[in-house]
Amino acid sequence: MKWLHWGIIAIIAGVIWNLPVPSTIEPEGLHLLAIFSAVIYAVITKPLPMGAICMMALLSMLLTKILSFTDTFSGFTSDIVWLIVFAFFISRGIIATGLGNRIAYTFMRLFGKKTLGLGYSMALTEFLLSPAIPSNTARAGGILYPILHSISAAFGSNPSTPELAKRVGSYLTLNAFHVTCVTGAMFLTAMSGNPLSADIAAQNGANLTWIKWAIAGIVPGFLNIAILPYLIFKLAPPTIKETPDAPAYAQKKLLEMGKMSWREWTMACVFVMLVILWIFGESFQLKASVTALLGVIILLLTGILKWKEIVKEENAWDTLIWFATLVMMASYLGKFGVTSWFGGYVAGHITGFTWQWGFLILSLIYFFSHYLFASLIAHIGAMYAAFLLVAIAIGTPVYLAAFVLAFFSNLFGALTHYSSGPAAVLFAAGYVSIGTWWRVGSIVSLVNIVIWLGVGGLWWKFLGYW
């Protein structure tokens, strides 16, 4: 099967490479588009890991002389790229110190007498951890899943039969997954693809800073989080509605952990400092990436992080390679005129609509096309820049277009069981059938769209984004 994919990749690149060059596109732009399209197909089908695919793309650009060596590796100098790398290191500290588990068990002790309360406790945990853990897979799979699995086992819920899975396991699994999609949309540093959206938006006149992103996402995000656990409780109701033993279980786990160690206190203080500086750092001309680096240095100096742990942080270094490559390619597709040409082409097919209706159509196409993708990053890399340009071309205010598409780049992960890393991890646990996953995902996605375009639209109007 891999050889079939390699053959298709070669065909995609070859066909696009040899197409007639539109007058508005530089020849190098069409050749870069050929490589970019091949990369996106490879990212979706995964004949090799994403980082390896992107290294092959870098080599292809150098051998074909599309870009110079300096231009080819220009993405590695982006502060947005390094922000997400530093955030991975910080997230390792949160997980390694046990602070993430302590937060989760504390909420469980407070709200866990009912299954619905367990759902809300996980939602609150997700919300608190999301600003500093840029991997939704790490949050959902590394922190929430082990806890929900332990709780499910305590109530005799396991994936062996549908009846046992429905006791509490299926509900907690679906709740953890869908909340992760929402918290990923709320903060620039909550999902590793968000900075890619921000970088593309900045190239088109919308500077999506950490604080602007958080303010724009906080109102629809809070409402979404408030509704989701109850909505999923109704869509996939657990057969066990009361969990009186859960607080005791959480208390037992907290007692086993003991009092907060100095490592946890230090990590908590650094976490609070980071959030404060991400909020107010602009006033001191302090970039978010510099703030994140400051947090990493403090964790190194205090011994919370060891250098060997940073060296072994595979996700961070892997992200650095593919993220920097995609950022660079998206940038040069714009400079060579490819994205503006595509934007003009699509805009020409939605003439006759007001920008409001035109943008609604574009947004929904962007959202539901995620059925074709198995990666949030691949979808952003393939379509965000083009759809943003089309939206701007038909008259959509630039900040409104940039934010809606960026938020949808997280929310469309709710659609399928293969949509993203958290989907793969949580679906593989076996608590939820494919039919239930898709049914709940489709309904939740519609609710999310209504909340973010409806309430969010009013909030962004108040903020002056349109």
C-alpha positions, -999 to +999 in steps of 0.1 A: +000+000+000+029+024+007+042+020-028+008+028-042+008+060-021+043+069-034+031+064-069+001+087-064+024+113-048+047+112-078+017+116-101+003+145-082+036+163-082+043+156-119+009+166-131+008+199-113+045+206-121+037+204-159+004+224-159+003+257-179+013+285-156-014+312-151-002+347-158-006+358-122+016+330-108+054+329-110+068+296-125+084+288-092+050+291-076+035+263-097+065+240-089+062+248-052+024+240-054+033+206-069+056+198-040+031+212-015+002+192-029+023+160-028+032+168+008-004+173+019-014+139+003+015+123+020+006+138+054-029+124+050-019+089+038+012+087+060+036+065+040+062+081+063+060+102+094+051+139+088+086+151+098+102+128+073+079+139+045+087+175+052+124+169+051+119+153+017+101+184+006+130+206+018+154+185-002+131+186-033+130+224-032+168+227-029+175+202-057+150+218-081+163+253-071+128+266-064+142+284-034+177+292-021+190+273+010+183+304+032+148+308+019+141+270+022+150+270+059+135+305+067+106+288+085+129+277+113+135+314+122+098+320+129+090+330+164+056+313+160+073+280+153+095+283+184+065+293+206+049+259+200+082+241+206+088+258+239+052+251+249+058+214+244+087+216+269+064+234+294+037+208+290+063+180+298+068+198+332+031+199+339+027+162+332+060+150+348+054+169+381+019+154+384+003+188+385-021+179+357-033+148+375-037+167+408-059+193+391-081+166+375-085+146+408-093+178+427-121+187+404-133+151+405-134+152+443-155+184+441-179+176+413-178+138+409-209+125+428-228+123+395-215+111+362-225+145+347-203+161+374-174+139+363-179+152+328-177+188+340-147+181+361-129+168+331-140+199+311-126+222+338-093+203+338-091+206+300-097+243+302-071+250+329-044+229+311-050+239+275-031+273+275+002+256+284-001+222+267-001+226+229-008+190+222-045+181+225-033+145+222-012+149+253-041+165+272-067+140+261-045+109+258-018+116+284-038+131+312-076+126+308-077+091+293-058+073+321-081+090+347-113+082+328-102+047+322-095+042+359-129+057+369-147+035+343-130+004+357-140+013+392-176+013+381-173-020+362-173-002+328-151-017+302-151-020+264-157-058+264-194-054+257-216-024+246-236-027+278-205-024+301-190+003+280-222+024+283-221+024+321-198+054+323-169+048+299-185+058+266-198+090+280-166+100+296-146+092+264-169+112+242-170+141+267-132+142+270-128+142+232-153+169+223-142+192+251-106+189+238-117+201+204-132+233+220-104+241+244-080+237+215-099+265+198-098+288+228-060+296+231-032+301+206-011+277+225-037+250+230-032+232+197+000+229+177-017+240+144-030+273+159+003+291+154+003+280+118-031+297+113-018+327+131+013+330+109-008+327+077-033+353+091-004+377+099+008+375+063-027+387+053-031+416+077-045+399+109-022+398+139-036+371+160-016+375+192-021+353+222-043+378+241-064+386+210-070+349+204-079+343+240-103+372+242-120+363+209-124+327+220-133+331+256-171+338+253-181+312+227-156+288+243-170+291+278-206+287+265-195+257+245-178+240+275-208+247+297-232+230+272-211+201+260-210+177+290-248+180+293-254+177+256-233+145+253-250+132+285-282+134+265-268+121+232-249+092+247-264+087+282-245+065+306-265+038+323-249+048+357-261+083+365-248+085+400-211+080+410-211+085+448-178+067+451-159+089+426-150+117+451-137+091+475-116+075+446-103+110+438-095+117+474-076+084+477-055+093+446-048+127+461-037+111+494-014+088+475+001+118+458+006+135+492+010+173+496+020+194+467+057+190+463+080+220+457+082+208+421+044+211+417+044+245+434+072+257+411+054+244+380+021+260+392+039+294+397+056+292+363+022+283+347+005+313+363+034+336+353+032+324+317-005+331+314-001+366+330+028+375+306+009+361+276-020+384+286+000+415+294+033+409+276+024+431+246+024+461+269+061+454+275+068+444+239+074+409+251+066+383+224+047+351+234+076+330+222+100+349+245+077+344+274+075+307+267+114+305+265+116+323+298+093+296+313+115+269+299+147+285+313+131+288+348+121+251+347+157+242+337+172+264+364+149+249+391+155+214+380+118+208+371+131+200+336+164+183+328+182+190+295+181+153+286+143+154+289+142+183+265+164+165+241+141+134+243+109+155+237+103+139+204+070+157+197+086+191+200+115+184+176+092+166+152+068+196+153+097+220+147+105+202+114+071+199+099+057+231+113+086+252+101+084+236+066+046+242+063+050+278+075+077+284+049+058+268+021+025+286+029+045+319+030+061+314-004+029+301-020+016+336-011+047+354-024+046+335-057+009+345-062-005+310-059-029+316-030-042+349-044-048+332-078-068+304-061-087+330-040-097+349-071-108+317-089-130+306-060-143+341-054-154+343-090-177+313-084-196+328-054-203+362-070-238+375-064-237+368-027-232+394+000-200+388+019-220+375+049-236+347+028-204+341+008-183+337+040-209+314+056-207+291+025-169+292+026-168+285+063-191+255+061-172+241+031-140+245+051-155+229+081-171+198+066-143+191+042-125+177+072-143+144+065-115+141+039-087+147+064-070+126+092-050+155+106-059+190+118-025+202+106-029+188+071-062+205+067-049+239+079-018+236+057-039+226+026-068+250+029-065+278+055-045+303+035-066+298+003-099+301+021-087+331+041-078+349+008-111+341-008-130+354+023-110+386+022-115+389-016-153+388-012-153+415+014-152+396+047-134+417+075-099+402+078-100+395+115-134+379+114-123+356+086-090+348+102-106+339+136-136+319+123-114+297+101-088+293+129-115+283+154-131+259+129-096+244+124-101+229+159-138+224+160-141+203+128-120+177+147-153+166+163-166+150+131-149+116+129-130+090+148-099+096+126-100+134+126-070+140+149-046+126+175-071+127+204-097+110+182-074+081+174-063+077+210-098+078+226-116+058+199-089+031+202-099+026+238-130+008+225-157+024+246-175+040+217-187+024+184-181+041+151-218+047+146-222+064+180-190+084+175-201+098+141-237+104+152-226+124+183-199+141+163-223+154+137-248+168+162-221+183+184-204+199+153-237+216+143-242+229+179-206+241+179-210+260+146-242+277+159-225+287+191-193+301+175-210+318+146-240+330+166-228+340+200-192+343+188-203+365+160-221+389+184-190+389+206-167+397+178-190+424+166-187+439+201-149+436+199-150+455+166-137+427+143-165+433+119 
